[in-house]
Amino acid sequence: MEKDIAKVLLSEEQIQNRVREMGAQIARDYEGKNPAMVCILKGAVMFYTDLLRAIPIKLTMDFMAVSSYGKHTKSSGEVEIRKDLSTSIENRHVIIVEDIIDSGFTLTYLTRMLAARGASSIAIATLLDKPSRRAPGITLKSDYYGFEVGNEFVVGYGLDYAETYRNLPYIGVLKPEIYENN
């Protein structure tokens, strides 16, 4: 895998330091509110587990699996729910935990859907934000974000290409020749 990485963008240490800072901020903002933390599978799972361990308040955990990419490197714009929540979020403070905001299609769809299900509030915590890739008309912003990244194909720490590279402990830029001809 290492040979497929053009460069390390964010080290394991940088990620862990920022995740701890984000956890402390969320704990301050949600003290006494028992937020429902919703992990968007599969990409956010590493970030999610580290983030939750950094939040020393009562909270609940749930998971959703959604996709707007399939096996492609660009979003189709159509969101498919592959696994839905297992508990109600009605009258709950919800924090959606995502690996990256790219086009914004998926999170725009999810925030609308969860609001329609009666959430008291909805916030977004994302490890990476890639504002240069927002789809036209989408003004989505993360309430808590780790790092802003440029328009490079990033993998590692949960992010993948064709279901691989998720287990890298850092965020790296994938060499274009790995994905351009597939």
C-alpha positions as CSV (number, residue, x, y, z in Angstrom):
1,M,0.0,0.0,0.0
2,E,2.8,2.4,0.9
3,K,4.1,2.4,-2.7
4,D,0.7,3.7,-3.9
5,I,0.8,6.9,-1.7
6,A,2.3,10.0,-3.4
7,K,2.7,11.8,-0.1
8,V,1.5,11.8,3.5
9,L,-0.8,14.7,3.9
10,L,-1.7,14.3,7.7
11,S,0.3,12.2,10.1
12,E,-1.2,9.9,12.7
13,E,0.0,12.4,15.4
14,Q,-1.6,15.4,13.7
15,I,-4.9,13.5,13.3
16,Q,-5.0,12.3,16.9
17,N,-4.2,15.8,18.3
18,R,-7.0,17.4,16.3
19,V,-9.5,14.6,17.1
20,R,-8.8,15.2,20.9
21,E,-9.4,19.0,20.4
22,M,-12.7,18.3,18.5
23,G,-13.8,15.9,21.2
24,A,-13.2,18.5,23.9
25,Q,-15.2,21.1,22.0
26,I,-18.1,18.8,21.4
27,A,-18.1,17.8,25.1
28,R,-18.3,21.5,26.1
29,D,-21.1,22.2,23.6
30,Y,-23.2,19.2,24.4
31,E,-22.7,18.8,28.2
32,G,-26.0,17.6,29.7
33,K,-27.6,17.0,26.2
34,N,-26.8,13.3,25.7
35,P,-26.3,13.7,21.9
36,A,-26.9,10.9,19.4
37,M,-23.6,10.3,17.6
38,V,-24.3,8.9,14.1
39,C,-21.4,7.3,12.3
40,I,-21.5,7.3,8.5
41,L,-20.0,3.9,7.5
42,K,-17.6,2.8,6.4
43,G,-15.2,5.8,6.0
44,A,-15.9,7.5,9.3
45,V,-15.5,4.5,11.5
46,M,-11.8,5.2,12.6
47,F,-12.5,8.8,13.2
48,Y,-15.8,8.0,15.0
49,T,-14.2,5.6,17.5
50,D,-11.3,8.0,18.3
51,L,-13.7,11.0,18.5
52,L,-16.1,9.3,20.9
53,R,-13.3,8.3,23.2
54,A,-12.3,12.0,23.3
55,I,-15.9,13.1,24.4
56,P,-16.2,12.5,28.2
57,I,-20.0,13.1,28.4
58,K,-23.1,10.8,28.1
59,L,-24.0,10.1,24.5
60,T,-25.4,7.3,22.4
61,M,-24.0,5.6,19.3
62,D,-25.7,4.6,16.0
63,F,-24.6,3.9,12.5
64,M,-25.8,4.6,8.9
65,A,-24.3,3.3,5.7
66,V,-25.0,5.6,2.7
67,S,-23.3,6.1,-0.6
68,S,-23.3,8.5,-3.5
69,Y,-20.1,7.2,-5.0
70,G,-20.4,3.5,-5.5
71,K,-17.0,2.4,-7.0
72,H,-16.3,5.7,-8.6
73,T,-14.1,8.6,-7.5
74,K,-16.8,11.2,-8.1
75,S,-20.2,11.5,-6.5
76,S,-23.2,10.5,-8.6
77,G,-25.4,13.0,-6.7
78,E,-27.9,10.2,-5.8
79,V,-27.8,9.1,-2.2
80,E,-28.5,5.4,-1.4
81,I,-29.2,4.4,2.2
82,R,-27.7,0.9,2.7
83,K,-28.1,0.8,6.5
84,D,-30.5,3.0,8.4
85,L,-30.5,4.0,12.1
86,S,-31.5,1.4,14.6
87,T,-33.0,3.9,17.1
88,S,-35.3,6.9,16.9
89,I,-33.7,10.4,16.9
90,E,-36.9,12.2,17.6
91,N,-36.3,15.1,20.0
92,R,-32.6,14.2,20.1
93,H,-29.5,16.3,19.5
94,V,-27.8,14.5,16.6
95,I,-24.2,14.8,15.5
96,I,-23.5,13.2,12.2
97,V,-19.9,12.0,12.1
98,E,-18.4,11.8,8.6
99,D,-15.0,11.2,7.2
100,I,-15.0,13.9,4.5
101,I,-17.3,16.6,3.0
102,D,-16.7,16.6,-0.7
103,S,-19.5,17.4,-3.1
104,G,-21.9,17.9,-0.1
105,F,-24.7,15.7,-1.7
106,T,-24.7,13.0,1.0
107,L,-24.7,15.3,4.0
108,T,-27.2,17.7,2.6
109,Y,-29.5,14.7,2.0
110,L,-28.9,13.3,5.5
111,T,-29.4,16.5,7.3
112,R,-32.8,17.0,5.6
113,M,-33.9,13.5,6.2
114,L,-32.9,13.5,9.9
115,A,-34.6,16.9,10.4
116,A,-37.8,15.4,8.9
117,R,-37.5,12.5,11.5
118,G,-37.8,15.1,14.3
119,A,-34.2,15.7,15.5
120,S,-34.0,18.6,18.0
121,S,-30.8,19.7,16.3
122,I,-28.3,18.4,13.8
123,A,-24.6,19.1,13.7
124,I,-21.9,17.7,11.5
125,A,-18.5,16.6,12.6
126,T,-16.1,15.7,9.8
127,L,-12.4,14.9,9.8
128,L,-11.8,16.4,6.4
129,D,-13.4,19.3,4.5
130,K,-12.8,19.7,0.8
131,P,-14.7,22.9,0.0
132,S,-13.2,23.2,-3.5
133,R,-15.3,20.2,-4.6
134,R,-18.8,21.4,-3.4
135,A,-21.5,20.9,-6.0
136,P,-23.1,24.1,-7.3
137,G,-25.7,25.4,-5.0
138,I,-24.6,23.4,-1.9
139,T,-23.4,25.7,0.9
140,L,-23.1,23.0,3.5
141,K,-20.6,23.7,6.3
142,S,-19.3,21.4,9.1
143,D,-19.9,22.5,12.7
144,Y,-16.8,20.6,13.8
145,Y,-14.0,19.8,11.3
146,G,-10.5,18.5,11.6
147,F,-8.7,19.7,8.5
148,E,-9.4,21.4,5.2
149,V,-7.8,19.6,2.2
150,G,-7.3,20.5,-1.4
151,N,-8.6,18.7,-4.4
152,E,-6.5,15.6,-4.1
153,F,-7.7,12.0,-3.8
154,V,-7.0,11.1,-0.2
155,V,-7.0,7.7,1.5
156,G,-6.2,6.3,4.9
157,Y,-7.7,6.5,8.4
158,G,-11.0,5.1,7.1
159,L,-11.0,6.8,3.7
160,D,-10.7,4.3,0.8
161,Y,-10.3,3.7,-2.9
162,A,-12.2,0.6,-4.0
163,E,-12.5,-0.5,-0.3
164,T,-8.7,-0.5,0.2
165,Y,-6.3,1.8,2.1
166,R,-8.7,2.4,5.0
167,N,-6.3,0.8,7.5
168,L,-3.5,3.3,6.9
169,P,-3.0,5.2,10.2
170,Y,-2.5,8.5,8.4
171,I,-4.1,10.4,5.5
172,G,-2.2,10.1,2.3
173,V,-2.6,11.3,-1.3
174,L,-3.2,8.4,-3.6
175,K,-1.0,8.3,-6.8
176,P,-3.3,9.2,-9.8
177,E,-2.1,6.2,-11.8
178,I,-3.8,4.0,-9.2
179,Y,-7.3,5.3,-9.9
180,E,-7.3,7.0,-13.3
181,N,-7.3,3.9,-15.5
182,N,-9.8,1.9,-13.4
